Amino acid sequence: MSLEHDLRELVATSLGESVVVDEVTVTPAGRRRVVRVTVERLLPGLEGSDPVEPLTLDEVADATRVVSESLDATDLLGSQPYTLEVSTPGVSRPLTSAEHFRRNVGRLVDVDLEGQEPVTGRVRSVTAHAVVLEIPAERKRPAEEVEVSLDDVRRGRVQVEFNRPKDAPDAQAADDLTADPTDENEQ
């Protein structure tokens, strides 16, 4: 068994059930090692059309504390110093599985398909075998929903949107962050 495998098991056991381990890597960095742990919220189900909220900064901080305490309590890393980095995968992770698409319901994605033209659309729902994308209207073509087989997906990428539609899953949270707090207090 590898060090990464052993660390993954330790971290997964330490975090409990609400947070899952996506990846654990250990890389040398001079006299130290860097332990990178990527965590995500537990999916409520593989299939669905409801957005999955990403972990908050506080939840990542809590996970970091738990992982750090677990690593300090074992001798898996030996006496060599290490730096611990705990994060979420972020939007740059390639979308290659149903789980990846399920976590991005409501987001705009580009999908590269085997033997077909790439497709750009908003993830509306996911099943164990397919992703339903809403393709935006263009000139004389109306908007449409397309079901894409996961077997045909080579890779997908989340598109970062600076002006997300109001009906997007986290559009309200973004509005709350940019709202002027003095507007609510004016009489």
N, C-alpha and C positions, 0 to 999 in steps of 0.2 A: 504494500500500500504506500501511496505517496504522502508527503507532508501535507499537500493541499487537500487531499481526501480526508486525512485525519482532522485537519483544522476545520474543514467543512462540517464534518459530523459534530465536532465539539461546538461550533458556532450555532448550528441548527438546533442542537439540544438546548443550548443556553438561551436562545431567543424565544423559544416557545412556539405557539401556533399562529399568532396573528401576523408575524413577520417571517418571510421565507428567504433563504439564502439563494441568490442567483449564481454567484461565482465567488471563489476564493483563489487568490494568486499570491505567491511569495516570490519576490525578485530581489536579487542582491543590489545593494546601493552603497558601494564602498565597504566600510566596516560594519554597516548595518544591513538589515533586510527591510523591505517594505511589504507589509501584509495588507493587501487590498481585499476588502469584503464588500460585495455588492448585495444589497437587500431590497426586497419588494414587499408590498402588502399581499397577504394571502388572497387569492382570487375567490370570489364567492361562488364561482362555477365557471367551467370552461366555456359554456355556451351562454349567450346573452346579448342584450343591446343596451344595458345600463352601464354608464361610465364607471370605471374603477378609480377611486381617488388615489393619487400618489401619496406616499408617506410624507408627513410634514417634517419640517426641520427638527421639531422637538422629538418626534418619533425616531428620527435618524440619530439624534444625540443620545436618546435612551438606549438605542441598539448599540451605539459605540461604547457606552459605559458598560453594558452587559458583556459585550465581546471582550473589552479590555480586562474586566475582572476575571472572565473565564480563562483568558490567555495567561494572566498573571498567576492563576491558581494551578497551572499545569507546567510541565517541563517540555512540552512539544517543540518549543522554539529554542530550547537549550539556554545557554547563558549569553548568547550573542544578542546585542541590542537590536530592537526593531522599531519601526514606525508603523502605526496602525492607521489605515484610512478606511472609513466606512462611508458608503454612499449608495445612491440608487443608480440604476443603469442610465437614466437620462434619455433624451430624444435621439441621441446619436447611435444608439444600439440598433443594429439591423433587425428588422422584423422577419423572422424565419419560421415561426410556429404559431399555432392557434393561440397559445398563451400570450405571445407578444402582441398580436392583433387585438386580443380581448382587453388587454391593458390600455389600448389606445382607441377604444370606442369613442367616436365623436371628433377625432382628430383627422386632419387632412394628411394623406399618405401618397407616396409614389410607390408603385409596385412593379417590379421587373418580373415578367412571366416567361416561362419556357416556350420558345417558338412563337411568341405573340408580341405585339406592340406593348410597351409599358402603359400602365393605367394610373391616372391620378384621380383620387376621390376621397370622400369622407367615410370613415369606417362607421357603418350603421349597426351591424350585428355580426356575430361570429358563432359558427358551429364547430364541431370537432373536425369537419372536413372542408369548410368553406368560409369565405369572408364576403359580406355584402357591402359593396361600396356605392355611395351616392356620387355619381359623376356630375359635376356642375354643368349647367347649360352653357352652350357656346353659340354665338351668332344665331343661326337658324335651327340648331339642334337643341331640343329641350333637355332639361335635367333628367337623368334616368338612374335606376338602381341596377347594378350588375353584380351577379354572384360569381366569385372567383374561387376556383378549387385551390385548396392549399397545396395540392400536389403539383400545381402549375406555377406556384410562387417560388421564384429563385431568391428574391429578397425584397423587402420593403423598407422605406425610410419615412419617418415622420417629417412633415414639412413644418417649419417654425412659422407661425402666423402672428403678425404683430397687430392685425385688425381682425380678430376672430369674430365670427357671427355671434349675435346675442344668444342664440340657442345652443351654442357649444357648451360642453359639460362644465368647463371651469371658467366660462366667460364672466359669470357673476363674481367669482372670487377675484378675477383680474380687475373688474370694475371696483370692487371694494378696496383694493390696494391703491388704485389711482385716484379714488374719490378725494375731494378736498374736505377735510373734517370740519372746516369752518362753515360749509354750506348747511350742515345739519343743525348747527348751533345758532344760526341767524334767526332773529325774530321778525 
